[in-house]
Amino acid sequence: MNGMRLFFLKRWLRFTAAVLAAAFLFALTGCGSSTNSASFTWFVDSIPANLDPQVASGASDVIACENLYGTLVRKDPDGELVPELCEKWTVSSDGLTYTFTLKDGLTYAAAKGAVTEYDITAEDFVFAFRRIFRADTASPYAVEFSAIQNSAAVLAGLADESSLGVSANGPLTLVFRLSERDDNFLAKLAMPGAAPCDEAFFESTRGTYGLTAKTTLASGSFYLYNWTANGLFLRRTVESPLVGSLRLVQDTSGSGKSAAQLIADDKCSAALDESGETTSLQTVSYSDTTWALLFNAAEGSVFQNQQLRQALAGIARENADVPSSGLYAAAKGLVPEGLTVDGLDYRETAGDPLPTIPEPKALYLAARQGMATSDFSGVTLLLPKNAGLGELADQINSDPLCKDRLQVVFLENYRVSLAEVLMPASEVSQQISTAGKEASGTGNMKFMMNGALTVGTLDGANVEMHDLLGDDNMFLFGLHADEVEHLRHTYDPNLLYQRDPVLRRVLDQLKVGFRDGVTYEDLFQRLVTGMDGQADQYMVLADFAAYCEAESRMRHTYRDRETWNRMSLTNIARSGVFAADRAISQYADTIWHVPYKQ
C-alpha cells in the first residue's frame, strides 16, 4: 500500500418516503402508457447517466435499471424470490447447476414503449454474463458472480468466453454451472447486472448502449419514456393505486427545504434527508460517505516516508472532532458498519483496520529529520465538499510560504519579442484544441525547437510533430478527427457532466465562480445545455478525461529528470525539419517553382 488512510468520519443520510411499499409496487410488470395510475417522484443526487445494466453502479443509475430491466427472479413484498422473466427453475442436489425455463413471447420495449422485434431469449442472458466477464466492460457485478464456472479465467483472458458456465439450451432454457456453491446465487440474479442483453442490438449501438434513449431497450416493469437534463421518466400501464409513472429528478428549486417539507408540499414522493429532523414519514438511515486522510505517496513525494504518513495520521486522529449535528459519527474503517457480504457482517469479520500510533508527535519529529520546509512546497490539500474545512483551506492558501509558488499569468499584447523570452523558458507546451478544428499552429513547433514537451491533441501542427516524435516524446491525448466526426451526431455533453464526478466538480465551480466574485454561468450553460445553440460545439468536454490522464503522465514524467531531459533533447534534435530554410526551399521547389541558393 503506497499511502496510509486514517478513517475518522462517516456521514449518515436518511431516505424519506411518503409511499411505504413503493419499491415493491415498482416491480410489477406492465407496458404501454399510464393514465389512471399513481406517479412517484424521486429526488436523487444526480440524474441517471448510464442505463447499461451490466455497468451501472451509481445510486440513481441502479434505481433506474432496477425498474427498467427485468431479471429471472425478483423479490415480492414479503422479500421472497419469485419468477419474473422465467416460468420456473430447478437446482441440482449439489447446488452447482441452476436451470431456468423462460416465459415464452417476451419482447423488449423501445423508448416511449414502442414495440420491437427483439425477443427475450436465453441467449440474451448468456451474452449479458459474457459481457460481465469481459475485462473492458469493467462490470462491478463480476465479483458477485465469481462462483460461475471458469469466470476467473475468462475475466483474466486465460479462457475463451464460450467456456463460461452460462449456456442456452434452446431459446427458452438457460443453464448456470457453478464451480462452488453460492447460497445467495439466486438472490444475486435479481440484481440489474443479471438482466438480459440482446447482442445484435448491443452491437448496433456502437459503444453507446444504455447511454441514450435510442440505444436503450427495456425488459422490465417500466419502459423509458423520456431522458433529459431535467430527469429520467419511466412509465407503464397499471391502474391506481399502483405506480404507473416513475420520475427521477433533482431538486432544482433551491428552497433548502427538508425532505419532509418537500413531500408535504407535493414536490416529490421521496428524497434524501440531511436535516436530521424528526418526521412521521418512513425513513431508512444509511452511511454514504466516509472522510479519510489519504496521502499520495508517489515517487518523489515527501509522503513516501512511512513514518511521516503515520505521524500525520496519528496527529489528525487525536485532534479530529466529530461534528455535533447528529449526522456524523466516528468511522472504524472505509467500509461502513452494517454491510454484509454473502450473509457475513463485513466490519465484524474484518475487524478494526486502524493502526496503533502511540506517540505521533515524536514520530513526526523523527520523520522530519533531513527534510526542508521547501520539500512541502508542492503539496496540495484536497478537502471534501461541504466538510466545514473551508477556513483551513483559506489559511493554507494565504500562507506566505505557498502563495507565491503558483501563479496564473495572462500575457498582454503577445508578440514576437515576448515569444523570444517566453518560449526558451517553457518546459511544457499545452496545445489542446479538439482534433479537426486546426486551432493549433506553428507556435507549437517553436516550443518544440526550444525543448518544451507538448501536451496536445492530434490536431494542426501537432500532427506533423507527432510524425517525427511518436507517442514516446509527447503527451498525446483525445479523440482523432474521424472519431470527432462520428461522435458528433450523438454527442451529449450533459451525459458526460452527469457521469463524470471530476468533470461535474469543475463545471459546477464555473457556476459559483472563484475568489474574484465573478460567476461563469453563461460558460457553463454553453458547455452543458447549449442555451440557445448547440451545447459544447467544439466538443471540449469529450476530451476532458483523456486530458486529465495526459496531465498525470506529464507530471509523473517530470519527476524523472533524466527521462524528461532526454525527451526534451529529442524534441530539439527532430525539430530541424520545421526550420525556415527547409520550408522556404520546399516552397520554392513545389509551389513557387523558382531557383534558390543552397
N, C-alpha and C positions, 0 to 999 in steps of 0.2 A: 504493500500500500504506500503510495507516494506521500499522501497527506494524512493528517490525523484529524478526525472530526470530534467536536465537542457538542453533544446534543444537550440543549438546555431549555428549549421552549417548544410547546406544541399548541396550536390554536384549535379550539373546538368550535364547530358550527352546528346549527340546527336546521333541518329541513322541516318547514312548517307547511301543512296542507289542510285544506278545508274538506277534502274528499277522503274518507278513511280507507276505502278499498280501491282507490284509483288504479294502483298498479295491477290489480287482478282484473279490473274491468278492461284495461287496455289489451289484455292478452286474448280476448275473444276474437274469433275470426269474423271477417266482413269485407265487403268490397263495394265499389260504387260511391255515390255521394251521400252525405248525411244531411237530413233536413229536420227530422223530428227527434233529434238526439242531443245529449248534453255536450258541451265543449269544456275543455280543460286547458287552461293557460298556465304554462310553467315558466317562471322567471329563472333563467340559467346565467351562469357567469359569462359564457361566450356562446355565440351561435354555432351550432354543429358545423364542422368544416370538412369532415371526412366520413362518408357513409359506406365505406368499404368494410363489410363486417369482419373480414379476416385481419384487418389492420386497426380498426377504430379502438382507441384506448382512452381518449378524453371523456370526461364525465358526460357532457352533453351529447357527444358522438355516440356513446354507448346507449344512452337513453333513447335516442332516435333509432338506432339499429335494433334494439330490443323490440320495438313496436313495428318497425318496417319490414323485418325479416322473420320468417317462420323457421323453426328448428324441428328436429324429430320429435322432441318431447317439450313440455312446458310444465310449470308448477301451477296447480289450481289454487283457489283461495285458502285451502287448508294446508298448502305447502307440499301437497303430494304430486308426484310426477305422473302426468297423463299424456296420452298421444296428442301430437299436434299435426305434423305433416305425415306421420306414419299411422298405419292402422293398428299395428301390434309389434311386439318384439319378443325375442327369446334370448336367454343367456345360458351358455353351456355350463355343465356341472362344475367345471374347474374355474369358471369365471373369466375365461380368456377369449371367448368368442361371443360377440353380440350380433344378432341377425334381426334386421328391421324389414318389415313389409310396408312400403309407402302407399298412401292413398292414391287411387287412380284419378286421372283427369285434372290434376293440379297444374296451374299455369302461373307465370309471373305477370305482374301488372306494371305498366309503364307509368310515367308521370301523368297526373290528372286522372288516374285509374284506367287509362287506355288498355284495352285487351291486347295481348301479344300472342305470338305463335310459339313462344318459348315454353315448353313443358318442363315441369319439375320432375327430374328423374334421379335414379340412384347415381348415375354418372356425375351429376352436378355436385353431389356430396363428395364423391371421390376427388373431383377436381378441386373443390374447396379445401380439402385436407392436404392435398398435394401443394397447394399454394401456401398453406400454413408452414410447411416444412421446406419451402424454398428459402434459401438464405437471403435473397434480395427482397423478399416480402417483409422481412423483419417483423413477423407476426408475434404479438405478445401472447398468443394462445399456444405457441409451440411447447412451452413448459407445462401447460395444463394437460396436454395430450401426449406427454412424453412416454406413456406406457404403451402406446401403439407400436406394434411390431416394426422394427427397422427404422423408427423415426429418427433416432440419433444419427445413424449412418447416412440417411437421406439428407438431413439438415447439414451435416458436415461435408456433403458432396462425395461421400465414400461409397454410396449405393444409388442406383437409379431410382427415381421416384415411383416407378412401377412396382418396386418391391415393398412399398409402404403397405402396412397391414390394413388397408381400406380398399374394398373391391365391390364391384357391382355384378350381381348375377341376374342379368336382365334389367329392364328399365325400372322395376319396382322392388327389387330386393337388394339390400345393402348389408355388407358384412364387415365388421370390425374385428381384427385379430390383435390381441394384446400380448406383449412379451412378459408381462407380470400383472397380477391382479390390481385393480384400482376400484375400490368400493364406491368411489364418488364419480366413476366414469359416466354413468347415466345422467347424473345431475349436471355434469360439465357439458353434456350435449345440448343443454338448454341455453348455453351462452351464445352470444352473437357470432363468435368465431366459427361455430359449428353450422352456420346457415349455408344453404346450397348456393352454388355459383355456376352459372351457365358458361361453359368455356368459350363457345362461339361468340356470345355477347361480350364476354370479358375481352377477348382479343380484338373485337371491333372497336372498343373504346380507346385503343392505342395509348394505354397508360393513364387514362383519366377515369377509370372505373370508380364509381361512388363519389366522384368529386363534383359532378354537376347533375342537374335533374335529368338531362338527356342520357347520361351514362349510368343511371341507377334503375334497377328493376326490383320491385317489391315482391316478397314471397310470404309476407306475414299478415298480421291483423289489419294494418293500415297500408295505404298507398301514399306516395309523395304527391301532395297537391301543389305546393309552391315552396321555393327555396330562394330567399333573397337576403340582402344585407340586414333586413329587419327581423328575420326569423325563419324557422323551419315549420311548415304547416303540413300535418298529416290528416287524412280523412278515411272514413269507411261508412258503410250503410248499416246502421243499427237503430233501434228505437230507444227512446228515453226510458229509464234513467241511465242507460249505458252511454259511454263517451263515444261520440262519433267524430269529434274534431279535437285533435291534439296540437297545441301550438307551443313551440319552444322559442321564447323571445327573451330579450334583455330589457331590464328596467331602464329606460332612457328618460324618464320623467325628471330625474334629478331632484326628486322631492325629499330624499333622505328618510322616507318613512320605513318603519319596520315591516317585516313580512306580515305580521298580524294586521297591521293597518292597511297594507296594500290589499290583502284578501278581503278585509271588511269593506273596502271601497270598491270591490268588484274589479280591481285592476288585474288580478291573477287568481289562480286556484292554488298555487304552491310557489314557494320562494325560499331562498336561503335567508336565515335569520341570524344576524351578527349582533343583535342588540342585547341578548341575554334577558329580555323581559319575560315575565310570567305570562302565559297565554293558555286559554282553554282549548285551543286547537291542537290537533295531533302533531307531535314533533318527534323527530328522530335525531339524536345527537351523534356526531362523529368527529374524529380528528382529521383535518385535511392538510395541515401544514406543520412541518417541523423545522424550526430555525436551528441552524448549526453553525459553528465556526469551522470553516473549511479552508485549508491552506493549499495554494498552488505550489507544489514542490518540484516544479520543472527544473531541468538542468540550468544552472546559473543563478537560481533563485536563492535568497538567503534562507528560505524555508526548507531547503534541502537538509538543513541541520535539524535532526530529530529532537535534540534537547530543546532547541528554541521553540519548535512546534508544541512540544509537551508543556513547556513552561507557560507559553501564552495561553494554551488551552486551560491549564490549571488556574491561572490568574483570572481568566474570564469566568470560569466555573464558580470560583469563590465569590466573585463580585456581581454576578448576574442576578437581578431581582425579577421575580415573576410579577407582571402587571396585576393589579388588584381588581380588574374589571370582571373577573369570573369566567372570561373566555379563554384564559391561558392556564397552563399547568406545566410543571417541570417534566421534561421528557426523559425517558430512560433509554431511548435509542431512536434511530431513524424510523424504524417500523413501529407504528403506534400499538398500544395495548388493545387487546380485543380482536386482533386479526388472527384468523385461523387458516391453516394450510392443511388440506386433507384431514380436517377434523381436529388438528392439534393446535393449541394456542401457541403462536409463534414466540411471543415475548417470554412466556413461561418456559418454553423449551430451550430457547437460545440463551436466556439469562441476561445479565447486565453487561453490556459490552464496554462500558466506560472504564478507562484505565484509572488506577490509583496514583495520584501525583502528590506526595506528602508535603514537599516544600517547593512550590513552583517559583517563588521569588528567587531563592538561592539557585535554582536550576537555570533561571533566566540570566542571572549574573554570570554564571559559568559559561552559558552558551554564547554570551556576547563577547567573550574574550577573543580578541583578534578581529572583531567586526567594527567597522567605522559607521558613523551615522549616515554617511553618504551611501552605504550599501542598501539602505532602505528607501532611497530616493525614488525608485521606480515602482514602489508598492502601491497597488490600487485596492481600496477597500470597497467592496460591493455590499450594499445593505438591502434587506428585504423591503419591498414597498409597504408603506403604512406601518412600519415596525416601530415608529416613535423614536427613531435614532437619527433624525434629521439634524439635530443640533450637533451631534458628534461629527457628522459629515461636514457641516459648516466650519467646525473648529479645525478639522484636518485640512480643508480646502484653503483656509485663511492662514495656515501655518507658514511663516516666512521661509521655512526650510524647503517647502514644496511648491509654493505658488509661482516661483519664477522658473521652474524646471519644465513646464509645459505651456506653450502659448500657441494660439492660432492667429496668424497674421495675414491680412489681405493687402497685397502689394498694389498700390495705386499707380496709374499711368505705366503699366507694364510695357517695356520696350527693350530693344537690343542691348543697350548699355546695362540695363538691370539684369537681363538674362545672362550677360557675361559674368556677372558676380554670382548670381543665384545657381546656375547650372553646375559649375565646378564644385560648389559647396554641398550639393544634394547627394544623398545616398539612396533615396527611393524616389521613383517617379510613378505617380498614380495616373493611369490612362484608362478610364473605366467606362467609356461610352458603350452603349448597347451595340452589339455586333450588327453591322449593316447600316449604321447611322453615320459612319465616316466622320465622327466628331474629333477624332484624334489625328493630329497632323505631324509635320516634320519636327516639331519641338521634341517629340518622343526620341527621335534619333540623336538630337543634340545632347539630351540627358544621357543616352546610351554611350555616346562618344566620351563623355566625362566620367563614366564609370558608375552611374546610378543604375540600380536594378529596377526593373519595371514590374509593377502590379497592374495587370491590364487584361482587357478582353481581346478577342481575335477580331479587331476592328481597325480600319485605317492603316496607318503606318506600322501598327503592331504586327500586322500580317507579315510584312516584309522582314521585320526584326525577328519574328518567330522562325521564319525560314532559315535564318542564319544562326540563331541561338538555340533553337529547340526548347523543349519543356524544362531542361535542366538549368537553364541560365536566365529564366524569368519566371514570374509567378502568374501564370495564365489562369483565367477562370471564366465562367459564364457560358451562356448559350452561343452557338455559332449562328451565322446569318441565316442559314437554311432552317435551323431549329426555331429561330425567332419568327420567321415567316409562317412556319407550320403551327406554332403555338398561338399566333395572333388571333386566329378565328375562334378559339375557345378560351382565350386568356381572361381570367377574372382576378384582379389584384385583391379584391376583398376576401377571397378564399385564402390567399396567402396570408393576409393580415389576421384572419381568424385562426389559422392552424399553426402559425409560427410565433411562439411567445416572445422570442427575441425581437423579431420584426415589429410585433404589436407594441412592445415596450418603447421602441424607438419612435414609431409613428405617433403613439399616444403622447410622447414628450413634445412633439411638434404642436399638438393641440393646446397644451398647458403652457408652453414656452419655456424660457430659460431665465437666467438671472437678470436679463435686461428688461423684463416685464413685458416683452412683446410675444404675442401668440402667433402661431402659423397655421391657424385653422384652414385657411384657403389652400395652402400647400397640401395639408392632409387630405382635404376633400378632392383635390385634383388627382392625387395619387390613388386614393382608395375608392371613391364613389364616382368621380368624374364630374360632379356638379352638373354643368350644362353640356359637357362634351364627353369624350372618351376618357375613361379612367386610365391613368398611367400610360399614356400613349407611347412613351419611349420604353416601356416595359422594364424600368429600372428595378422594380421590386422582384421581378423574376430572377434576377442575378444576385439578390441580397445574400442568401445563404452561402452561395459559392464565393462571393466576395469576402465574407467573414472567414471562410475556410482558407482562402488565399492569404488574407492578412495574418492569420495564425501561422501559416507556413513561413511567411516572410519574417515574422518576429522570432520564430524558432531558429531560422537560419541565421539571423543577425547575431544571435548569441555565439554562433560558431564563427569566430573571426577569420579563421583560415579558409573555410568554405566560402564565406561572404567575399573575401578579398579575391579568391580565385574566380568566382563568378563575375566580379566587377572587372577584373583584368580581361576576362573572356569577352565581356561586352565591349570594352575599349578596342581589343585586338580585332574583333569582327565587324567593327563599325566603318572600316575604311571604304566599303562599297558605297556608303552614303556621302562620301566627300564630294565637294562641289566640282573638283577636277573630273572625277569619274562621271558625274551627272552631266556636266557640260559636254564632255566628249561623246557621251551616248546620244544626247540631244542632237549634236552636230551630225552624227552618223545617221541616225534613224528618223529624225524629224526635219531638221533644217537642211540636211544634205549639203553641208559646206565644209571646206577643208579647215584643219586646225593644226596647231603645233603640239607635239607630244611634250 
